Amino acid sequence: MRAWLNDLAIGVRLAVGGGRTSLARFVLSTVGVGIAVAVLLLASSVGPVLDARDQRTYANLPDATPAAGVAPTHYARETSEFGEKRVNVIYLLGEGPTSPKPPGIATLPGEDEMYVSPALAALLGDPANTLLRERFPQRIVGTLSDTVVEKPTALLLYTGAGPQGREAPLTAYAFGIPHLEPEPMDPGLLLLLLLGTVALLVPVFIFLASSTRIAGAERDRRLSALRLVGSDSGQVRRIAAAETLVGALAGLLLGGALFLLGREMADDVELMNVSVYPADIVPTWWLAVLVLLAVPVLAVLTAQFALRRTIIEPLGVVRHSKPVRRRLVWRVAVVALGVVLLVWHGGVDANSQLWSYSIATGATLILLGVPILLPYLVEHTVSRLRGGPSSWQLAIRRLQLDSGTSARVVGGVATVLAGAVALQAVLLTQAGAFSVPDDHRVPSDVTMTVFAGPEVAEEAERIVKNAEGTLAVSSVQSFSVQFSAGESSQSLIVADCDTVRSVYAVDDCVDGQVFSPHYMTPEADGFLPGRTVRVVDYDGGSEPKVLAEWTYPASTRRLPPATIDRFDVGGLLATPGALPDLPGGYPTIRVQLDPAVPQAAEHVRNALQSLRWRAWSSLDNAPVLSQSQREYLTIRRGLLVGSVFTLLLGGISLLVLALEHIRERRRPLAILAASGVPTGALARSLLWQIAIPIALGVAVAVPAGIGLATLITNLSADLLRVDWPGVAIMTAAAAALGLLVSLLTLPFLRSATRLDALRTE
């Protein structure tokens, strides 16, 4: 044991006390490991962040269960839009002194009072947002704390409902409901989440392993010197393990410090509408312990694995001779095993954990195949290249002698690219499967849709007609048509001829006509002439209320294709004369805004604010999303944010490894410069040494990413849709990253090619 401890102590002294060279190697290794550790700690905090957000959400929800001795609180909620921001407004009215109040407020606010979130307080205080302040003129009596607001950028407002509050749709006897067990996730979303997790974390471990192998050749020469003074091969391996372990432990400390520093700045950062509180970013304890244990173990195993074909003798290292040609069979076998796991699951159920583990393992193996295949591809490609300018020949000769180092440098970036290509393809496919619209659609004309309850529909129409910025107002009523009880229904929109002429561009409309979209056929959709159907109104319930029976007319007219999206016509459009008198229905008001009036939409919203929760509006380019669509967008947003961090990690790690590459070869570079080779030629040779592996990495990553996406989408029976412009952009980004790293290494190259770099310590 004493001998082992002595060997470990020697490794520690070599790592931190071996002169400037050892110190530079130690710093580079620490930085590389530290960045990877910080990302892993951040990834292990995702679960607690989501749990904390859910806890705040459930703590604010009203509980309608009656309680003895408790006077109820009337509760209504609306979403008010301001530009691209959404303000959640909650109206409250208590029936007595025992009325419950939401957490975070001292007393229930009066009609002229409001509690606001910090982000909304800042927005209201901005002089540029006078229209928003006009919409909410109430006096601010308090600011909500972080414990009750979902996220730092959330816009939340509590205000008094006034006497109208007794008509609010909800009655609360308490606030805060138990955290409900989530429903099973849609298989398509589960596949997307699994792929995203694997695609984001696999490159991190690749960069981590690469960082622990910095300056491997210099380490081997030092170990050879130790053999010369009497160390045996076992001692040499223990010393190498200790030397690597020191850098890994220092990287752990640096990664923890970077994580804590970035954590404190979290509330000032918002990416893709995602923001979190610093207090929520706490790693899951068992994942944090796993990171603390895995990083040193991975570092030691990587160092030992690197010595598997290195014979360190007292007079030299065999690694300096021509390396053994790499074998292809086992590399292809790794990818083939991943394909098998994604194609065949042993008959397990798609909702079982074993199925999830099979998918995650298969995707991991395919992504690991990228850095595994890349060294083989680089070696066999450069061995056949000849001729070219001097910078090209220098680069090719260097890659022929040692292609593994450059391939390791680029392998992580290629893995990021493969994961990004697969993610983009699956995201695009899932967007089509869930019918998710584009978040940035531009309306063909400036229009707004206003939804109002039947009791205030006429008042809402009058208000918007008189609002500043309104050019024209049209209104329709929405019903449903059912052939018989229990059957699915078709939508039915009732509008007068003035509305049909102005909205649907039918100039010769006559009352009593019925119109259908151009894609509907009577036989396929069941609207046969003379057939009796039921006009129903769901009235917010699950069972429809029959309003009248209606005989479908003998003839209908087709609407032009250009009008299909107006008022969401997915069924029939009828004029009042074609139908019996129909009570109820859902009024919908279409407002055409004046483009010459600045912020015309905000003027209309301010005018409608007097109706509070009984009327709400939405621009026509802001579609209403279902629960599955919102889940999809949440996952997509989270994966894109994670991709930004992974790409940042890839760029920094590539820079660190490239700098180590220059530092390790500083003497050969200085000799070449002293022999008359221009610095520009050396710089171009370094660029080629990065560009060639990146080009080959793209050649491996793009097919691997598309193949992985194909296997993933086949599991959910979706049709693959490849985002080729996105693939081109990501490929260009990988090339630009290599060029940027090469440019950043130029100052270090000039330093390495000075004549004093020829000195030997």
Beta strands, then each sheet from edge to edge (+ up, - down):
strand 1: 62-63
strand 2: 73-82
strand 3: 85-94
strand 4: 113-116
strand 5: 139-143
strand 6: 156-160
strand 7: 170-172
strand 8: 174-175
strand 9: 312-313
strand 10: 316-317
strand 11: 447-452
strand 12: 470-482
strand 13: 489-494
strand 14: 514-516
strand 15: 532-537
strand 16: 545-551
strand 17: 557-558
strand 18: 572-574
strand 19: 586-593
strand 20: 615-619
sheet 1: 1+ 8-
sheet 2: 5+ 4+ 6- 3- 2+ 7-
sheet 3: 9+ 10-
sheet 4: 16+ 15- 12+ 19- 11+ 20-
sheet 5: 16+ 15- 12+ 13- 18- 14+ 17+
end
